[in-house]
Amino acid sequence: MKEEWLSDPSLADLFDSLWDATRRAIVASRPGADGGRAPGPLERGLSEFAGALLTNEALLARSTTWVIDLAATAVDGIATKSGT
């Protein structure tokens, strides 16, 4: 039974797929020229957003209010579910 399972072509496809995914993850996490990992699109986008916030006080104030409201809503939801 073991040999039959190991000889199944779909298992070879699975191993190939897992190896490709692992290889891509390793390549994507390689260090950049400065010794650190090169920032990905999400990190670059967040950095640009933070830069925009720091240069626009009105946007920073609105964003701060939004984050505080979001956190308060989350905490209230957790407290309600836990009965406290």
Order of alpha helices (4+ residues) and beta strands (2+ residues): alpha-alpha-alpha-alpha
